[in-house]
Amino acid sequence: MLERPDSEQLEYAASVGRAILTYNSHDYALLAGKWFEEGRVHSGIILSQQFSKREFGELLRQTLRLLNVLTRDEMRNQVFYLQAFR
C-alpha cells in the first residue's frame, strides 16, 4: 500500500477491519468527516505527531495504552489523537 492515496489507505484498512495510525492529521481528519457524511464505516483513525527514530519506543507505548483502553467497537468510526494516551 506504499505510495497509495490516503483514500485508498483508509478504504483498505476498513475492508480488512483495521484501524489506521497516521501522522497525516489534516488529510485523515478531512477523510473522517467525509466518511461520516457519507455514512461509511471504518475501524478507527488514530492521529499522531511524527516521532523520530529515537522516539519510536514512545510511539509504541502510546499505541499500546490506546489499545489497552479501547475496544474494537469503541474505535469504530472514531478519530483519536494518540497524544491523549501519554
Backbone bond lengths (Angstrom), bond angles and torsions (degrees), N, CA, C in turn:
res aa  C-N    CA-C-N  psi(-1)  N-CA   C-N-CA  omega(-1)  CA-C   N-CA-C  phi
1 M - - - 1.449 - - 1.532 111.65 -
2 L 1.325 117.38 -0.91 1.458 119.59 178.11 1.517 110.45 -56.47
3 E 1.305 114.88 141.20 1.466 122.92 177.25 1.529 114.12 70.92
4 R 1.328 117.67 6.08 1.458 120.06 177.41 1.523 109.38 -82.34
5 P 1.330 118.31 151.28 1.465 120.86 178.97 1.533 111.53 -62.46
6 D 1.326 114.76 155.01 1.469 120.86 -178.98 1.527 111.85 -54.06
7 S 1.312 116.61 -41.36 1.465 120.03 -178.40 1.524 111.18 -61.67
8 E 1.331 117.86 -38.26 1.468 121.27 177.51 1.524 111.11 -70.68
9 Q 1.327 116.51 -36.37 1.462 120.23 177.72 1.531 110.56 -60.50
10 L 1.337 115.58 -47.38 1.459 119.86 -179.48 1.523 110.74 -67.63
11 E 1.302 117.03 -39.68 1.466 122.10 177.46 1.530 110.22 -58.21
12 Y 1.314 116.32 -47.07 1.462 120.68 179.68 1.533 111.05 -63.43
13 A 1.327 116.74 -49.08 1.467 119.99 -179.59 1.526 110.59 -57.23
14 A 1.316 116.66 -42.89 1.466 120.75 179.26 1.525 110.79 -64.46
15 S 1.322 117.25 -38.86 1.468 120.62 -176.87 1.522 112.91 -67.87
16 V 1.327 117.06 -25.12 1.468 120.27 179.19 1.531 111.95 -107.21
17 G 1.327 116.48 9.07 1.460 120.98 174.78 1.516 115.01 71.98
18 R 1.325 117.21 33.03 1.461 121.01 -179.02 1.521 111.19 -115.89
19 A 1.306 115.19 144.58 1.466 120.56 170.17 1.522 107.29 -75.25
20 I 1.313 115.69 160.27 1.459 120.10 179.32 1.529 108.87 -119.72
21 L 1.320 116.30 134.58 1.465 123.54 177.62 1.516 107.36 -108.70
22 T 1.332 116.57 126.33 1.455 119.88 -175.35 1.522 112.16 -145.45
23 Y 1.316 115.10 153.27 1.464 121.89 171.95 1.520 110.49 -89.49
24 N 1.313 117.15 -11.54 1.456 123.02 -174.36 1.532 110.44 -85.38
25 S 1.308 115.83 68.19 1.469 121.84 -174.76 1.520 112.83 -59.48
26 H 1.298 117.42 -44.62 1.466 121.26 -175.63 1.530 111.86 -59.11
27 D 1.320 116.82 -55.65 1.466 120.35 -175.58 1.525 112.46 -67.30
28 Y 1.329 116.88 -39.56 1.471 118.80 -178.17 1.521 112.21 -74.02
29 A 1.312 118.23 -29.82 1.466 119.97 173.68 1.526 109.39 -64.03
30 L 1.323 116.78 -41.36 1.463 120.72 176.35 1.531 111.28 -64.10
31 L 1.336 116.39 -43.61 1.469 119.73 177.89 1.523 111.50 -61.47
32 A 1.327 117.00 -41.17 1.469 120.52 179.26 1.521 110.24 -60.13
33 G 1.326 116.61 -42.57 1.463 120.41 178.02 1.515 111.98 -63.78
34 K 1.321 116.23 -41.98 1.462 121.15 179.31 1.530 110.44 -63.89
35 W 1.328 116.67 -45.15 1.463 119.89 179.56 1.529 110.51 -63.58
36 F 1.317 116.96 -38.78 1.472 120.47 178.03 1.524 109.94 -60.63
37 E 1.324 116.54 -48.54 1.465 121.09 -179.62 1.525 112.28 -60.93
38 E 1.333 116.33 -33.25 1.458 121.14 -179.04 1.531 112.97 -86.85
39 G 1.335 116.56 -4.05 1.465 120.29 -179.28 1.522 113.83 72.38
40 R 1.323 116.04 22.84 1.467 120.45 179.82 1.522 109.96 -86.03
41 V 1.324 115.41 154.08 1.465 122.11 -175.63 1.529 109.72 -111.88
42 H 1.329 115.60 132.49 1.468 121.09 171.95 1.520 108.20 -129.34
43 S 1.315 116.30 169.12 1.469 121.20 -174.66 1.519 113.65 -94.31
44 G 1.315 117.18 8.26 1.455 121.47 177.87 1.513 111.77 122.15
45 I 1.318 115.11 145.04 1.460 121.76 176.03 1.524 106.73 -125.32
46 I 1.322 115.47 123.94 1.460 121.84 -179.74 1.526 107.32 -111.16
47 L 1.315 115.79 116.20 1.461 121.81 -178.58 1.525 109.10 -99.68
48 S 1.303 116.23 137.26 1.456 120.59 -176.76 1.516 110.97 -139.88
49 Q 1.309 114.59 154.63 1.453 119.17 167.16 1.522 106.57 -70.07
50 Q 1.322 117.67 161.94 1.450 119.88 178.65 1.520 109.28 -84.15
51 F 1.305 115.75 133.80 1.455 122.55 179.28 1.529 109.12 -104.28
52 S 1.320 116.17 145.92 1.460 120.19 174.53 1.526 108.65 -78.34
53 K 1.315 116.60 170.62 1.466 120.10 177.43 1.529 111.05 -59.25
54 R 1.319 116.44 -36.50 1.472 120.71 178.49 1.517 112.06 -65.29
55 E 1.325 116.50 -27.33 1.466 121.51 -176.51 1.524 112.97 -96.50
56 F 1.329 116.86 9.34 1.458 120.65 -176.16 1.535 111.95 -57.00
57 G 1.316 117.10 -36.71 1.469 121.08 177.86 1.524 111.61 -59.61
58 E 1.324 117.02 -37.73 1.470 120.49 178.89 1.528 110.60 -67.88
59 L 1.313 117.08 -39.04 1.468 120.66 175.08 1.535 109.58 -58.41
60 L 1.310 116.92 -45.78 1.464 120.74 179.02 1.524 111.76 -63.90
61 R 1.325 117.97 -43.46 1.471 121.12 179.52 1.528 111.34 -59.88
62 Q 1.320 116.42 -47.05 1.466 119.75 -179.10 1.532 110.94 -65.83
63 T 1.319 116.38 -39.27 1.464 119.89 178.60 1.524 110.51 -64.10
64 L 1.307 117.77 -43.65 1.470 120.92 178.07 1.521 111.71 -63.73
65 R 1.324 117.69 -38.91 1.473 120.03 176.47 1.526 110.38 -60.35
66 L 1.320 116.16 -44.92 1.466 120.13 178.38 1.523 110.04 -59.63
67 L 1.319 116.75 -47.41 1.463 120.59 -177.88 1.528 112.93 -66.89
68 N 1.318 116.99 -27.09 1.468 120.58 177.93 1.520 112.85 -79.50
69 V 1.328 117.32 -17.23 1.465 122.05 -176.89 1.527 112.37 -99.66
70 L 1.320 116.23 -36.67 1.462 120.51 -172.92 1.518 112.00 -107.05
71 T 1.311 115.92 141.07 1.460 120.53 173.86 1.526 109.22 -88.04
72 R 1.296 114.82 167.26 1.462 120.84 176.73 1.531 110.81 -56.78
73 D 1.332 116.10 -43.69 1.467 120.38 -179.84 1.526 111.92 -65.35
74 E 1.331 117.13 -36.21 1.459 120.60 179.23 1.531 111.88 -69.12
75 M 1.309 117.20 -24.68 1.464 121.09 -178.93 1.531 112.22 -84.38
76 R 1.318 116.49 -21.89 1.471 120.39 -175.61 1.526 111.36 -56.54
77 N 1.324 115.65 127.69 1.470 124.46 177.22 1.526 114.25 61.78
78 Q 1.315 117.49 20.87 1.453 121.81 -179.53 1.527 110.54 -113.77
79 V 1.316 114.53 156.91 1.466 121.98 174.27 1.520 106.90 -117.61
80 F 1.323 116.20 129.53 1.456 121.48 -179.03 1.520 109.64 -123.49
81 Y 1.319 115.61 145.50 1.461 121.65 173.24 1.514 107.37 -100.05
82 L 1.306 116.15 117.27 1.458 121.79 -174.61 1.525 112.49 -56.56
83 Q 1.328 117.01 -32.53 1.465 120.15 -177.62 1.542 112.00 -62.37
84 A 1.307 117.70 -18.49 1.466 120.65 176.46 1.523 110.94 -69.54
85 F 1.331 117.62 -9.81 1.461 121.95 -177.03 1.523 111.67 -113.14
86 R 1.327 115.39 32.57 1.475 120.94 177.21 1.498 111.14 -67.06
